[in-house]
Amino acid sequence: MRVGLARTLLKRGRPAEARQELLAVLEEPAPRNRADWTLTDTRKARALLESLQDGS
């Protein structure tokens, strides 16, 4: 959910807020579904963060 919000924020030109959401994904202490978080959410969050760093 946070990854989707981050994508929306990026589309709206709000990269700082998107970065906060993506970092929150990676720093989540107790994900509801650990498998989805590990296999999907963290990978997408890292990829988006990397694209933010490459684009800045």
C-alpha positions in Angstrom: 0.0 0.0 0.0 2.8 2.4 0.9 4.6 1.6 -2.4 1.5 2.5 -4.3 1.2 5.7 -2.4 4.8 6.5 -3.1 4.2 6.0 -6.9 1.3 8.4 -6.7 3.3 10.9 -4.9 6.1 10.7 -7.5 3.6 11.2 -10.3 2.4 14.3 -8.5 5.9 15.7 -8.2 6.3 15.0 -4.5 9.6 13.0 -4.3 10.4 13.9 -0.7 7.1 12.5 0.5 7.5 9.4 -1.7 10.9 8.8 -0.3 9.5 8.9 3.3 6.9 6.3 2.4 9.4 4.0 0.7 11.7 4.2 3.7 8.8 3.4 6.0 8.3 0.2 3.9 11.9 -0.8 4.4 11.9 0.1 8.1 8.6 -1.7 8.9 9.3 -3.6 12.2 6.3 -5.9 12.0 4.8 -6.3 8.5 1.3 -7.9 8.4 2.2 -10.3 5.7 6.0 -11.1 6.0 6.1 -13.1 2.7 4.6 -10.3 0.6 6.7 -7.7 2.4 9.9 -9.7 1.8 9.2 -10.8 -1.8 7.4 -7.8 -3.2 7.1 -4.7 -1.1 10.8 -4.3 -0.1 12.0 -5.1 -3.7 9.7 -2.5 -5.2 10.6 0.1 -2.5 14.3 -0.4 -3.1 13.9 -0.1 -6.8 11.9 3.1 -6.5 14.4 4.6 -4.1 17.2 3.7 -6.5 15.4 5.5 -9.3 14.9 8.5 -7.1 18.7 8.6 -6.3 19.5 8.2 -10.0 17.1 10.9 -11.0 18.3 13.5 -8.5 
